[in-house]
Amino acid sequence: MSRGLDAPLSPNEERTLIRLARDGRAADAADRDLKRLRALSLVEGDREWRLTSTGKKRLARLLPQAPSGAMSKA
């Protein structure tokens, strides 16, 4: 199992992951949050961020009530 699925995330890191799933932009995200999410293989990219398959699984854990397809860019 990937470390990114189980590693604890700070509330800021969780919010950043959710924002990236919505629109792929991280203009107001802290660099340290982006670096950690990337190190955990939850996101990839640089200017346009994308969730990895592990990131999508982690997002599903954070938002289990979200209907399928609600995060179309995720």
C-alpha positions as CSV (number, residue, x, y, z in Angstrom):
1,M,0.0,0.0,0.0
2,S,1.3,3.5,-0.8
3,R,2.5,5.6,2.0
4,G,0.4,8.5,0.6
5,L,-2.8,6.7,1.4
6,D,-2.0,6.4,5.1
7,A,0.4,9.3,6.0
8,P,-1.2,11.9,8.2
9,L,-2.0,15.2,6.5
10,S,-2.3,18.5,8.1
11,P,-5.6,20.4,7.7
12,N,-3.8,22.7,5.3
13,E,-2.5,19.8,3.2
14,E,-6.0,18.3,3.1
15,R,-7.5,21.6,1.9
16,T,-4.8,21.9,-0.7
17,L,-5.4,18.4,-2.0
18,I,-9.2,19.2,-2.3
19,R,-8.5,22.5,-4.0
20,L,-6.2,20.9,-6.5
21,A,-8.8,18.3,-7.3
22,R,-11.3,21.0,-8.0
23,D,-9.3,23.2,-10.4
24,G,-5.6,22.1,-10.5
25,R,-4.5,25.6,-9.4
26,A,-2.5,26.2,-6.3
27,A,-1.9,29.9,-6.3
28,D,-2.6,30.3,-2.6
29,A,-1.2,27.0,-1.5
30,A,1.9,27.0,0.6
31,D,5.0,25.6,-1.1
32,R,5.6,23.2,1.8
33,D,2.1,21.7,1.4
34,L,2.6,21.2,-2.4
35,K,6.1,19.6,-1.8
36,R,4.7,17.2,0.8
37,L,1.8,16.2,-1.3
38,R,4.2,15.6,-4.2
39,A,6.6,13.6,-1.9
40,L,3.7,11.4,-0.9
41,S,2.9,10.9,-4.6
42,L,-0.6,12.4,-4.2
43,V,-0.1,15.1,-6.8
44,E,2.1,15.7,-9.9
45,G,2.7,18.7,-12.1
46,D,4.0,22.2,-11.6
47,R,1.7,25.0,-12.7
48,E,-1.2,22.7,-13.5
49,W,-1.4,20.2,-10.8
50,R,-3.1,16.8,-11.1
51,L,-4.0,14.2,-8.6
52,T,-2.2,10.9,-9.0
53,S,-4.2,7.7,-8.7
54,T,-3.1,7.5,-5.1
55,G,-4.2,11.2,-4.7
56,K,-7.6,10.3,-6.0
57,K,-7.9,7.4,-3.6
58,R,-6.9,9.7,-0.7
59,L,-9.4,12.3,-1.8
60,A,-12.1,9.7,-1.8
61,R,-11.3,9.0,1.8
62,L,-11.4,12.7,2.7
63,L,-14.7,13.2,0.9
64,P,-16.6,9.9,1.0
65,Q,-19.9,11.7,0.7
66,A,-19.0,13.3,-2.7
67,P,-21.0,11.8,-5.5
68,S,-19.0,10.0,-8.2
69,G,-17.8,12.4,-10.8
70,A,-18.2,15.4,-8.6
71,M,-14.6,16.3,-8.9
72,S,-14.3,15.9,-12.7
73,K,-10.6,17.0,-12.8
74,A,-9.7,14.6,-10.0
